[in-house]
Amino acid sequence: MTPFAILSPPRILFGRGEAAKAPALIRAFGARGLVVHGASAARSAWLADALRAAGAEVMTLACGAEPVLAEVLAATEAARSFRPDWVAAIGGGAVLDFGKALAALVPSVTPALDHLEVVGKGLPLGTAPLPFVALPTTSGTGSEVTRNAVIGLPEHGRKVSLRDDRMVARLAIVDPALTDGTPHGVTLASGLDAVVQVIEPYVSVKATPYTDALTLPAIGQGMAALDLLMRGEDKAARDALAWVSLCGGLALSNGGLGAVHGFAGVLGGITPAPHGLICGRLIGPVLRANRDRVKGPAAERMETVFAALARVLGGAAAKAPETLCDWVAAQRLAPLRAFGLHAERFEAVAQAAQSSSSMKGNPVPLDLPGLVAILQHEARLG
C-alpha cells in the first residue's frame, strides 16, 4: 500500500444541537476573539451574544461575499488592533475562508503575497495562526476542515489559496440544524459543490484508502439528499448533505480534486459566478470528458461513480454524465454565459486552468482542446 497522511481538525463535532456547545468551547481558547459572519448577522448573532454572556470580549466582522484580498487585508488590520486570541466563523464557505484567512494573517509579520499560491510566493506561514473555529451554515465547500482559504484577486482575474497545514480549524462544529431553511438556489449550488467534492477526490490520482472510505459511500448519499431537497425541505436530507459536505472537505484536503475545481479557480476570478454554481455546471461535462479518455483502474472508478449517480437519477450508468447534465438543467441552475463567460474567452480560461493545482488530480490529463470542449459542452446545456 502506498504511504499516505491524514490531515484533519483535532476535534470535529457533528449532529443536530452540537452548535449549542460552541460558546463554552470557543471561550476556552481565550478571553478575546473575532466572530466572522455573513452579510446579515441575523442568523449568527446568537453566537456573539452567548460568547459575551460567557465573559468574552468579542469583535464582529461581516463577510458579504466571496473574499477578495483587499477586503481581507483591511479586516486584518482592524482585527490586529483588537488583539484577538481566537477567530470563530459562522456562515457559508466564503465566511469560513474569510475567518480562516484572518486567523492566519492577524499574527503574521510577513506580507500576505508571500504566502498566496499562483500570484505570490506560496511560502508556508512564518507565524502560527490563531486558533480557528468553524461553524458552517451551508453544506458545500467543506471549508470547516480544510487547510486553505480561497481569496479572490480581481486584478489578476484569479482565485487563489492561502494554504498551510496549521490553518486547519482547531474545532469544527457541523450542526445540520444551522442549514435548515437555506434558500433553494443556495442549497442547489452548495449541494452540487458537496457532491463534486466527493466525486473528484474519489477519482483523483491522489486518492487514498482514507479518502475512499469517506467518498465512496457519500457520492450516492449526497446526490439523493440534494434531489430530495430540490423537492422540499427535509431535515434528514439536510443531515445527510451536511455529512457529505464534511466528508468532501476531509477528502479534498487529503486526496486532491480535479478538472472541475481546476476551472473553478479561474472562473471564480474572472466572473461573479458563485463557486458552487460553477462546479454544478461543469461536473457533468468534466465527467463526460474523463469517461471518453480514461483507461484501466481509473476507468473502473469512473464506472463506480456513474453507477452511484444512476441509482439516484435513473438511466443507464454509462450515460450518467449526460443524465446529470439534464438534472442540473432541470433545476434551472444558471449557465455560465449569464455571468459573462462566452466562447471568445474559452481558450484563455482553459489555458489558465491548466496551471491549477487541482487539475493535477484529474484521473486523466486533459489537453487544451479537451478543456475547451468542456466549456463548449456546458454552453450547450439548458
C-alpha positions in Angstrom: 0.0 0.0 0.0 1.3 3.4 -0.9 2.0 5.6 2.2 -0.4 8.4 2.9 -1.0 11.1 5.5 -4.2 12.3 7.1 -4.8 15.9 8.0 -8.0 17.0 9.9 -9.1 19.2 12.7 -8.2 17.8 16.1 -11.8 17.9 17.1 -15.0 17.7 15.0 -18.5 17.8 16.4 -21.3 16.6 14.1 -25.0 16.5 14.8 -28.1 18.5 15.5 -27.8 20.6 18.6 -24.0 20.5 18.7 -23.7 24.2 17.9 -25.0 24.9 21.5 -21.6 23.7 22.7 -19.8 26.3 20.7 -19.6 29.3 23.2 -18.0 27.3 26.0 -15.6 25.5 23.7 -14.6 28.7 21.9 -14.2 30.6 25.2 -11.6 28.1 26.3 -9.2 29.5 23.6 -9.1 32.9 25.3 -10.9 35.9 26.5 -10.9 38.0 23.3 -11.9 36.9 19.8 -13.4 37.7 16.5 -16.7 36.3 15.2 -16.9 36.4 11.5 -20.4 36.2 9.9 -22.2 36.7 6.6 -23.7 39.8 5.2 -26.5 39.6 7.7 -25.8 38.8 11.3 -29.4 37.8 12.0 -28.8 34.0 11.9 -25.5 34.2 13.8 -25.9 36.9 16.4 -26.6 34.2 19.0 -23.0 33.1 18.9 -21.5 36.5 19.7 -24.2 37.1 22.3 -23.5 33.8 24.0 -19.8 34.4 24.0 -20.2 37.8 25.6 -22.5 36.3 28.2 -19.7 33.8 28.9 -17.4 36.8 29.6 -15.6 37.1 26.3 -14.8 40.4 24.6 -16.0 39.9 21.0 -15.4 41.9 17.8 -17.7 41.0 14.9 -16.8 41.3 11.2 -19.1 40.7 8.2 -18.1 38.9 5.0 -20.8 39.9 2.5 -19.4 37.9 -0.5 -16.5 35.7 -1.5 -13.4 37.3 0.0 -11.0 39.4 -2.1 -7.5 40.2 -0.9 -8.1 44.0 -0.3 -11.0 43.2 2.0 -9.0 40.5 3.8 -6.1 42.9 4.4 -8.4 45.7 5.6 -10.1 43.3 8.1 -6.7 42.0 9.2 -5.6 45.5 10.2 -8.8 46.2 12.0 -8.6 42.8 13.9 -4.9 43.3 14.9 -5.8 46.4 16.9 -8.3 44.3 18.8 -5.6 41.8 19.7 -7.8 38.6 19.5 -6.9 35.3 21.0 -9.0 33.3 18.5 -11.2 33.6 15.4 -14.6 31.9 15.0 -16.5 31.9 11.7 -20.2 31.1 11.3 -21.6 31.0 7.8 -21.1 29.6 4.3 -17.8 28.6 2.7 -16.8 32.2 1.9 -17.3 33.3 5.5 -15.3 30.3 6.8 -12.5 31.1 4.3 -12.5 34.8 5.4 -12.2 33.8 9.0 -9.5 31.2 8.3 -7.5 33.9 6.4 -7.8 36.3 9.3 -6.7 33.7 11.8 -3.6 33.1 9.6 -2.8 36.7 8.8 -3.5 38.6 12.1 -0.4 37.2 13.8 1.7 37.2 10.6 4.7 39.5 10.3 5.2 38.9 6.5 3.2 40.2 3.6 0.2 38.1 2.5 1.5 37.8 -1.0 4.5 35.8 0.4 2.0 33.0 1.2 -0.5 33.1 -1.7 -0.3 30.5 -4.4 -0.1 31.2 -8.1 0.2 35.0 -7.8 2.6 35.1 -4.8 5.5 33.0 -3.5 3.3 30.3 -1.9 5.5 30.1 1.2 4.4 28.5 4.4 3.3 30.9 7.1 6.2 32.2 9.2 4.0 32.6 12.3 1.4 30.1 13.7 -2.2 31.1 13.1 -4.6 32.0 15.8 -6.9 29.2 16.9 -9.7 29.0 14.4 -13.2 27.6 15.0 -15.7 26.9 12.1 -19.5 26.5 12.2 -20.8 26.1 8.6 -24.4 27.2 7.9 -24.4 25.7 4.4 -23.5 22.3 3.1 -21.0 22.8 0.3 -17.3 23.7 0.5 -16.2 21.6 3.5 -14.0 24.6 4.4 -14.5 23.8 8.1 -12.0 21.0 7.8 -9.6 22.2 5.0 -6.2 23.8 5.4 -6.6 26.7 2.9 -8.6 29.8 2.4 -9.7 30.8 -1.1 -9.1 34.5 -1.8 -10.0 36.5 -4.9 -7.6 38.8 -6.7 -9.7 40.7 -9.2 -6.7 42.5 -10.7 -5.2 39.1 -11.6 -8.5 37.5 -12.6 -7.9 34.6 -10.3 -9.0 33.0 -7.1 -6.0 31.5 -5.2 -5.3 29.8 -1.9 -3.6 30.8 1.2 -2.5 27.4 2.4 -0.7 26.0 5.5 -1.4 22.8 7.4 -1.6 24.9 10.6 -4.6 26.7 9.2 -6.9 23.7 9.7 -9.6 24.6 12.3 -8.9 23.6 16.0 -12.6 22.9 16.2 -15.2 22.3 13.6 -18.8 22.1 14.6 -21.1 20.8 11.9 -24.7 21.2 13.1 -27.1 20.4 10.2 -29.8 22.5 12.0 -27.8 25.6 11.1 -28.6 24.7 7.4 -32.3 24.3 7.8 -34.3 26.7 5.6 -31.4 27.5 3.3 -32.8 29.1 0.2 -33.4 26.8 -2.8 -30.7 28.4 -5.0 -28.1 28.3 -2.3 -29.0 24.7 -1.4 -28.6 23.7 -5.1 -25.3 25.4 -5.7 -23.7 24.5 -2.4 -25.1 20.9 -2.6 -23.7 20.4 -6.0 -20.3 21.6 -4.7 -20.6 19.0 -1.9 -21.3 16.2 -4.4 -18.5 17.3 -6.7 -16.1 17.3 -3.7 -16.8 13.6 -3.0 -16.7 12.6 -6.7 -13.4 14.4 -7.6 -11.3 13.0 -4.7 -12.7 9.5 -5.4 -11.5 9.5 -9.0 -8.4 11.6 -8.2 -4.9 10.2 -9.0 -4.1 11.2 -5.4 -6.9 9.1 -3.8 -6.0 7.1 -0.7 -7.8 4.3 1.3 -8.7 7.0 3.8 -10.3 9.3 1.2 -12.0 6.3 -0.5 -13.7 5.4 2.8 -15.1 8.9 3.0 -16.1 9.5 -0.6 -17.4 6.2 -2.0 -20.5 5.9 0.3 -21.1 9.7 0.1 -21.5 10.0 -3.7 -24.9 8.5 -3.9 -25.9 9.7 -0.5 -25.2 13.3 -1.4 -26.9 13.1 -4.8 -30.0 11.5 -3.2 -30.1 14.1 -0.4 -29.8 17.0 -2.8 -32.5 15.5 -5.1 -34.9 15.4 -2.1 -34.1 18.9 -1.1 -35.0 20.2 -4.6 -38.5 18.9 -3.9 -38.9 20.5 -0.5 -37.4 21.0 3.0 -36.3 17.7 4.6 -34.3 17.5 7.8 -33.0 14.0 7.2 -31.7 15.2 3.8 -30.1 18.3 5.4 -28.4 15.9 7.9 -27.1 13.7 5.1 -25.9 16.6 2.9 -24.1 18.1 5.9 -22.3 14.8 6.4 -21.4 14.5 2.7 -20.1 18.1 2.7 -17.9 17.3 5.7 -16.6 14.1 4.0 -15.8 16.1 0.9 -13.8 18.7 2.9 -11.8 15.9 4.6 -11.3 14.1 1.3 -10.1 17.0 -0.8 -7.6 18.0 1.9 -6.1 14.6 1.7 -6.8 13.4 -1.8 -7.0 16.3 -4.2 -9.6 17.4 -6.6 -9.8 17.5 -10.4 -10.7 19.5 -13.5 -13.9 20.9 -12.2 -12.0 22.8 -9.5 -9.2 23.5 -11.9 -11.7 25.6 -13.9 -13.4 27.0 -10.8 -10.3 28.9 -9.5 -10.1 30.7 -12.9 -13.8 31.2 -13.5 -14.3 32.5 -10.0 -11.7 35.1 -10.5 -13.0 36.5 -13.8 -16.8 36.1 -13.4 -19.2 36.8 -10.5 -20.5 33.2 -10.7 -20.7 31.5 -7.3 -18.3 28.7 -6.7 -20.9 26.0 -6.2 -22.8 27.1 -9.4 -19.5 26.7 -11.4 -19.0 23.3 -10.0 -22.6 22.3 -10.7 -22.5 23.4 -14.3 -19.2 21.7 -15.1 -19.3 18.4 -13.3 -21.4 16.7 -16.0 -19.2 17.9 -18.9 -16.0 17.0 -17.0 -17.2 13.5 -16.2 -18.1 13.1 -19.8 -14.7 14.2 -21.0 -13.0 11.9 -18.4 -15.1 8.9 -19.4 -14.1 9.3 -23.1 -10.4 9.3 -22.3 -9.7 7.3 -19.1 -8.5 3.6 -19.1 -7.5 0.9 -16.7 -8.2 1.1 -12.9 -9.2 4.8 -13.2 -11.9 3.7 -15.7 -13.3 1.3 -13.1 -13.5 4.1 -10.6 -15.4 6.3 -13.1 -17.8 3.4 -13.6 -18.4 3.2 -9.9 -19.3 6.9 -9.8 -21.6 6.5 -12.7 -23.4 3.6 -11.1 -23.9 5.6 -7.9 -25.4 8.5 -9.8 -27.6 6.3 -11.9 -29.1 4.7 -8.9 -30.4 8.1 -7.8 -31.1 9.8 -11.1 -32.1 6.8 -13.2 -30.9 5.9 -16.7 -28.0 3.8 -17.9 -24.9 4.1 -15.8 -22.7 4.6 -18.8 -24.8 7.7 -19.6 -24.6 9.2 -16.1 -22.7 12.3 -17.1 -25.5 13.2 -19.6 -28.2 12.3 -17.1 -26.5 14.6 -14.5 -26.3 17.4 -17.0 -30.1 17.0 -17.7 -30.8 17.0 -14.0 -28.8 20.2 -13.4 -30.5 21.9 -16.3 -33.9 20.9 -15.0 -33.1 22.6 -11.7 -32.6 25.8 -13.7 -29.1 26.4 -12.5 -28.0 29.5 -14.4 -25.5 28.9 -17.2 -22.0 30.4 -17.1 -22.8 32.7 -20.0 -25.2 34.5 -17.7 -22.1 35.6 -15.8 -20.1 36.7 -18.8 -18.4 33.5 -20.0 -18.7 33.5 -23.7 -17.0 31.5 -26.5 -14.3 34.0 -27.2 -12.9 33.5 -23.6 -12.9 29.7 -23.6 -9.3 29.2 -24.8 -7.9 31.7 -22.3 -9.8 30.2 -19.5 -8.7 26.7 -20.5 -5.0 27.8 -20.7 -5.2 29.3 -17.2 -6.9 26.3 -15.8 -4.1 24.0 -17.0 -1.8 25.5 -14.3 -4.2 24.9 -11.5 -3.1 22.6 -8.7 -6.5 20.9 -8.7 -6.0 19.9 -12.4 -3.1 17.7 -11.3 -5.6 15.3 -9.5 -7.8 14.7 -12.6 -7.9 11.0 -13.4 -6.7 11.7 -17.0 -4.6 14.5 -18.5 -6.8 16.9 -20.4 -5.2 18.9 -23.2 -6.2 22.4 -24.3 -8.7 21.3 -26.9 -10.3 18.9 -24.4 -10.6 21.6 -21.8 -12.2 24.0 -24.4 -14.6 21.2 -25.4 -15.8 21.0 -21.7 -16.7 24.7 -21.7 -18.4 24.3 -25.1 -20.4 21.4 -23.7 -21.5 23.5 -20.7 -22.6 26.3 -23.0 -24.9 23.9 -24.9 -26.7 22.7 -21.8 -30.1 24.0 -20.9 
